Amino acid sequence: MKMARGKRLVPEFYELRAKQLMDKRVWDLPIIEKKEDIHHVLNVLGARNHIWVVNDKENKELVGIITEHDVLSILAPKEFPSYVFGVPDVRSIQHGTAKTAEDIMRRRVISCRSDDKIVDILEKMTTHRLRRLPVLDDKKIIGEITLHQLIRKYYSATQYHPIADEG
């Protein structure tokens, strides 16, 4: 039956592991070192909508993420009051307080491991309203998994495994 096959696909999909779907082409991921100049950050974000920030490209230890939204806050003109203490966000290109990737990156990164189930990854994405997660192996980025990859995998599973009509 169509309904029976469809009901089986979702649990099978949820049981897949991140390593089965993640983008393993680490060389193609938007990765920069935390000490990179802000102009390099903006150059990369001109082509990508996020950047993974690492201590150094040799060991790829993930220390943060920068998104287009993060850059919006540093590009917007700011007028500092006569006292700076207590201002929630003093990072600014205009005032020279945002000079490196480390200055603007978010340090709290929601991640997953290669053996995490898709159902758990989707739960994290939903809870934190994210479209992508880095896949880490002992703090080292080994890939990423995106909502687009999950959608494509689910769609291809339903397209290439036609549901037989037993009626």
VOROMI-18681 format. One record per residue (C-alpha): residue number from 1; x, z, y. Coordinates in steps of 0.02 Angstrom, whole numbers, plus 32768, in hexadecimal, padded with zeros to 4 digits. Layout:
N
R  nuse  east    up  north
R   NUM     X     Z      Y
...
//
This chain:
167
R  nuse  east    up  north
R     1  8000  8000   8000
R     2  8037  7FE0   80B2
R     3  8019  8095   80E4
R     4  807C  80DE   8052
R     5  8116  8073   8077
R     6  810F  809D   8132
R     7  8104  8157   810D
R     8  819F  814D   809E
R     9  8206  80EE   811F
R    10  8202  8178   81A1
R    11  8244  8203   812E
R    12  82C9  818D   80E8
R    13  82FD  8160   8199
R    14  8303  8218   81CE
R    15  8377  8241   813C
R    16  83FA  81C2   8170
R    17  849B  820B   81B8
R    18  84EA  81E7   8260
R    19  8581  8196   820B
R    20  850C  8112   81C2
R    21  84CC  80DA   826D
R    22  854B  810D   82F1
R    23  85B7  8095   8351
R    24  8662  80B2   8304
R    25  86BE  803C   8379
R    26  8711  80C7   83DD
R    27  877F  8046   8433
R    28  86E1  7FF9   847E
R    29  8694  809B   84BD
R    30  869E  80C4   8576
R    31  8726  814A   856A
R    32  8797  8183   85F7
R    33  880F  8214   8610
R    34  87D8  82A6   867C
R    35  8862  8287   86FC
R    36  882C  81D3   871F
R    37  8811  81A8   87D5
R    38  875D  81A6   8815
R    39  876D  80ED   8840
R    40  8793  80C6   878A
R    41  86FA  812C   8758
R    42  868C  80C6   87CE
R    43  86D8  8024   878C
R    44  86AB  8052   86D8
R    45  85FC  808C   870B
R    46  85E2  7FE3   875D
R    47  85DA  7F9A   86AD
R    48  859E  802F   8646
R    49  851C  80B6   8664
R    50  8585  8145   8621
R    51  863A  8177   8601
R    52  867D  81F1   8580
R    53  8709  8259   85CC
R    54  879A  8291   855E
R    55  8835  82FC   857A
R    56  88A0  8267   854E
R    57  8880  81C4   84F3
R    58  88FD  81F0   846C
R    59  889D  8282   841F
R    60  87EF  8254   8465
R    61  87B8  830A   8478
R    62  8712  82FB   84D4
R    63  8707  8369   856F
R    64  8677  831C   85D0
R    65  8603  828E   85FC
R    66  85DF  822F   869C
R    67  853D  81CF   86B5
R    68  84FC  8162   8741
R    69  8492  81F5   8779
R    70  852D  8263   878B
R    71  857B  81E2   87FF
R    72  84DF  81DA   886A
R    73  84FE  828C   88A2
R    74  85B1  8268   88DB
R    75  8587  81C5   8933
R    76  84F9  820C   899A
R    77  8533  8240   8A49
R    78  8543  82FC   8A5C
R    79  854D  8367   8AF5
R    80  85A7  8409   8ACD
R    81  856C  84A0   8B2C
R    82  85EB  8505   8B8F
R    83  8601  8571   8AF5
R    84  8616  851D   8A4B
R    85  85FC  85B7   89DF
R    86  8552  85B1   898B
R    87  853A  84F5   8995
R    88  84FE  84BF   88E8
R    89  855C  8419   88DE
R    90  85F0  83F9   894F
R    91  8632  8364   88ED
R    92  863B  82CE   895F
R    93  869C  822E   8974
R    94  8679  8235   8A2E
R    95  86D1  82DD   8A3F
R    96  8758  82BB   89BE
R    97  8720  8346   8948
R    98  8702  82CF   88B7
R    99  87A8  827F   888C
R   100  87B0  8276   87CD
R   101  873E  8263   8737
R   102  8753  831D   8717
R   103  870C  8344   87C3
R   104  8664  82F4   879D
R   105  8650  82FD   86E0
R   106  85D0  836B   868B
R   107  862D  83E1   8619
R   108  8599  8410   85AB
R   109  8585  837E   8535
R   110  84FF  837C   84AF
R   111  854D  832D   8415
R   112  8536  8313   835B
R   113  85A3  8305   82C2
R   114  85B3  826F   824F
R   115  8556  82C7   81C2
R   116  84C1  82FD   822E
R   117  8419  82B6   81F8
R   118  83BD  823C   8268
R   119  8329  82B3   8273
R   120  839C  8338   82BF
R   121  83EB  82BB   8336
R   122  833F  8282   8371
R   123  830E  8338   838C
R   124  83A7  8354   83FB
R   125  8385  82B4   845B
R   126  82D0  82E6   8477
R   127  82F5  839B   84A5
R   128  837D  836D   8522
R   129  832F  82C8   855A
R   130  83C7  8260   852A
R   131  83DC  81AC   84F2
R   132  8487  81BE   84A4
R   133  84F4  8240   844F
R   134  85AD  8240   842D
R   135  85DA  8255   8377
R   136  8665  82D6   8368
R   137  86DD  8309   82E1
R   138  872C  83AE   8314
R   139  8716  838B   83D0
R   140  875C  82DB   83BD
R   141  86E8  824A   83E7
R   142  86DA  81D6   8351
R   143  8644  8171   838B
R   144  859C  8179   83E0
R   145  84E9  8168   83AA
R   146  8466  8123   8420
R   147  83AA  8119   8424
R   148  83BC  805B   8422
R   149  841C  8063   837D
R   150  8397  80D4   8332
R   151  830B  8060   836A
R   152  8365  7FC6   8324
R   153  8386  801D   827E
R   154  82D2  8056   826B
R   155  8290  7FAB   829E
R   156  8304  7F4F   8226
R   157  82D1  7FC2   8198
R   158  821B  7F95   81B2
R   159  823F  7EDA   81CB
R   160  82B3  7EBD   8138
R   161  8252  7F28   80BF
R   162  81A5  7EDD   80CB
R   163  8117  7F4E   809D
R   164  80C0  7F08   8006
R   165  8005  7EFB   8010
R   166  7FC3  7F3C   7F6C
R   167  7F0D  7F27   7FA0
//
